[in-house]
Amino acid sequence: MTEPKATNVWNVALPWSDGSLSAKLWQKGKRIVVGVPELDIMCTGKTQSEAVFRLFTTLLKYHKDLKSAPQPLSERQEEHMRLLRDWVESVERKMTHRELTTVR
């Protein structure tokens, strides 16, 4: 018996993201799958919100793991670190800007 194939793939925005990482979302069976092709990372959930939140937290954890990894990093890890560093900085800018706007 073959597994059902994903039929539609959508680009989705990650929470607080500036779009520097392209997240793709699709449904496979009863699960929602969301992933970042540049990093070969995917997460699943019962809903789109759950899957996207899991991906968001997984990306943050992966960034933390790469930062604390023994040096030197492989070329692939260096590229992932560069992508994640830029993404995390954009998330921090958006969160800081929102906090400043809310406090005033």
C-alpha positions in Angstrom: 0.0 0.0 0.0 1.4 3.4 -0.9 1.2 6.5 1.3 -0.9 9.4 0.1 1.3 12.1 -1.6 1.2 15.7 -0.7 -0.8 17.5 -3.3 -0.5 21.2 -2.5 2.5 23.1 -1.1 2.1 26.6 0.3 4.6 29.2 1.3 4.0 30.2 4.9 5.4 32.9 7.2 7.0 31.9 10.4 6.0 33.9 13.5 8.1 37.2 13.8 10.0 36.2 10.7 11.1 38.6 7.9 10.8 36.0 5.2 14.6 35.3 5.1 13.9 31.6 5.4 11.3 30.1 3.0 8.9 27.9 4.9 6.8 25.4 3.0 3.6 23.8 4.3 1.7 20.8 3.0 -0.7 18.1 4.3 0.3 14.4 4.4 -2.5 12.2 5.5 -4.0 13.7 8.6 -0.8 15.6 9.6 0.3 19.1 8.6 4.0 19.3 7.6 6.0 22.5 7.5 9.7 22.7 6.6 12.6 25.0 5.6 14.1 23.5 2.5 17.4 25.5 2.9 18.0 23.7 6.2 16.4 20.3 5.5 14.3 20.7 8.6 10.6 19.6 8.9 8.1 19.5 11.7 4.6 18.1 11.8 1.4 18.9 13.8 -2.3 18.3 13.9 -2.9 21.9 12.9 -1.0 24.5 10.9 -0.4 26.6 14.0 1.0 23.6 15.9 3.3 22.7 13.0 4.6 26.2 12.4 5.2 26.7 16.2 7.1 23.5 16.4 9.2 24.6 13.4 9.9 28.0 15.0 11.1 26.5 18.2 13.1 23.8 16.4 14.9 26.6 14.4 15.7 28.5 17.6 17.1 25.3 19.2 19.1 24.4 16.1 20.6 27.9 16.2 21.5 27.5 19.9 23.1 24.1 19.2 25.2 25.4 16.3 26.4 28.4 18.5 27.5 26.0 21.2 29.0 23.4 18.9 32.7 22.8 19.0 34.6 24.8 16.4 35.3 24.5 13.5 31.9 23.9 12.0 31.6 22.1 8.7 30.7 24.1 5.5 27.1 23.0 5.7 26.9 23.9 9.4 28.5 27.3 8.6 25.9 28.0 5.9 23.1 26.9 8.3 24.6 29.1 11.0 24.7 32.1 8.7 21.0 31.6 7.6 19.9 31.1 11.2 21.9 34.0 12.6 20.3 36.4 10.1 16.9 35.0 10.8 17.3 35.2 14.6 18.5 38.8 14.3 15.5 39.7 12.3 13.2 38.0 14.8 14.9 39.9 17.6 14.6 43.2 15.8 10.8 42.7 15.2 10.2 41.7 18.8 12.2 44.7 20.1 10.5 47.1 17.8 7.1 45.8 18.9 8.1 46.1 22.5 9.2 49.7 22.0 6.0 50.5 20.2 3.8 48.8 22.8 5.6 50.5 25.8 5.2 54.0 24.5 
